[in-house]
Amino acid sequence: MSARPPIREADLVASVADALQYIAVYHPPSFVKSLAEAYEREASPAARDAIRQILINSRMAAFGRRPICQDTGTVNVFVKLGLGARIETTRPLAELINEGVAKAYTDPDNPLRASIVRDPLFGRKNTGDNTPAVVHFDVTAGDALTITVAAKGGGSENKAKFANLAPAASVADWVVETVETLGAGWCPPGLLGIGVGGTAEKAMLMAKEALLEPIDMAELLRRGPASPLEELRLEIYERVNALGIGAQGLGGLTTVVDVKLRSHPCHAASKPVGLIPQCAADRHLTFTLDGSGPARLVPPDLSLWPELDRAEAETKARRVDLDRLTQEEVATWRAGEALLLSGRMLTGRDAAHKRLAEMIRRGEPLPVDLRNRAIYYVGPVDAVRDEVVGPAGPTTSTRMDGFTDLVLDATGLLVMIGKAERGPAAIDSIRRHGAAYLIAVGGAAYLVAKAVKAARVLAFEDLGMEAIHEFVVEDMPVTVAVDTEGTSIHRTGPPQWRRPAITHAGAPLASSS
Ligand SMILES: O=C(O)C[C@H](O)C(=O)O
C-alpha cells in the first residue's frame, strides 16, 4: 500500500479559514435543538422573547451566511498532531493556522469582526485580522492532523473563574455560588465548561475543552446518569437552572442547556476547578486532514432551525421616537417594558468611553453632542453588499459602569443601550440623572442589525469597530432594564423564577462533591 501524501500547506490554511467562516454563521445543530427545546419550555415571557430572538437570529445568520454575533470571537485552536503526520511546509504550524485565521476574518464575502488587540497592556491597537489565535498543541499517535477551531466571545470569556478548593469542598456548591455572581454578561442561555483536577492551567484548559463536546443533556436527562461524573453534571445543571437567572439574566427557567465536565488526577492537597461559561454564540468545529485535500465542510440541515416570527412580541411593545426624546417621556418607561426604537442613536463602547472620559476630565469639547440622546454600546461587523451595517448586537454594559456617572453628568445623555446588568453605582447614577438603561438581546446581532437603516462614523474613526457611529434605526427591539426610579430588571427578574433544585428523578437535591 502506498504511503499517504503529505498534508499541503495550502490545504491546512484553507481548512482553518473555511472552518472559521463556517462556525461564524452556523450554530452547532445540537445547540439549536437544545435552545428550541428551551424555548418551548420557557414560562418567563421576557426570557422566552430573548430566546426567540436568538433563534430567529441564528436562522437568519445560517440562511444569510453572516455572523451570528458581532463578536466573532478570539480564535481558540486545539491541534492534535499525529506523530506520523507529514505536513509539506517549512513554516511553524501556528503561523499556518494564523494565516487561515487572517484569511477567514478578512474574507470580502463575509468579513468577520477583528477583535484582537496587539498589546493588552499598552496601546491596545487592533491587529486588523483577528490574529493571533490562541493555539494548543497535543502530540498523539497516528498520522492524521485533527484541528478544532472555536470562536470564543469576549463577554463569556470575561466570566471565566478559577479556584483551588479544599479537597473536601463541593465542586457543585462552588460552581452554583460562582454562577450566581456572574451576572448576564456571558449571554445565557449557554453552557458551562468545568475542569477539575490537574493544576491551575490544566483545570482551565479542561474547562475550555469540555465546551467543545457535543450537547447531550437531553439524552442524559432521559436515560439518567451512568457515572458519578454524569451525576455531578446533572446536579450542577439542575441547581444552576434553579437559580432562575434565565436568558439574558431576565429571569427564567433555562440558564444553561448543558454542563460539561472533565477531570484529571491531581495533588492530594489540591482540588483545582476551572469554570468557563459559553455564551449563546456557541461556535466550534473539528476537522481532520490526512493528506487527501482540504477539509470538506458540509452545511448543516437548515430544516432543523425553527421558523419563528417576532410579530407577537412587537405588537405589545411601545414605540419610541429617539429624535424627540425627552426626560419626561423616559420617566414613564418601566423596567421590564418592551420598546421599539426608531430614529437616531449614537454608538460607543470601551475605547470610545475611555477617550470621552479623558476629554471630559481635560475640559475639552466632545466630538459629539450627547444631550438628550441615546448611546448604543456596540462594535459592529463591517457591512457587505447592500447592508447598512454588519451584525451589531450589544456589548456588556457593565464595562461602561465606571464612566457612567461622569458621562451622564457632563453630557446630558439620556439613554444607554447594551446588554447585561448595571452595577449599584451605575444604577444610582442613572436614577439621579433621570436617565434609563435599555437592553437588546446579546447573541441576536444580525436581527438587531436589520433594524439599522443608516450608519455613519461620526468620531474616533481610528478606533475601527469601536468608533462612534450614528445609527438611524427603525423598530429596534429593546427592553427597559433600569428605569428612572432605579428599578433593575436584572435584580427583580431572577428572584421570581428561582425555585428549589430537584434531581432529574424529581427528588430534592442535596449538595454533593
Ligand atoms: O465585543 C462584543 O461585541 C461583545 C462582547 O463579546 C461582550 O459580550 O461583551
The ligand as a Gaussian input file, in Angstrom:
#p B3LYP/6-31G(d) Opt

LIG

0 1
 O      -17.272000      42.576000      21.858000
 C      -18.505000      42.469000      21.764000
 O      -19.119000      42.876000      20.775000
 C      -19.354000      41.872000      22.849000
 C      -18.641000      41.119000      23.893000
 O      -18.487000      39.798000      23.454000
 C      -19.473000      41.062000      25.123000
 O      -20.195000      40.075000      25.270000
 O      -19.428000      41.982000      25.913000

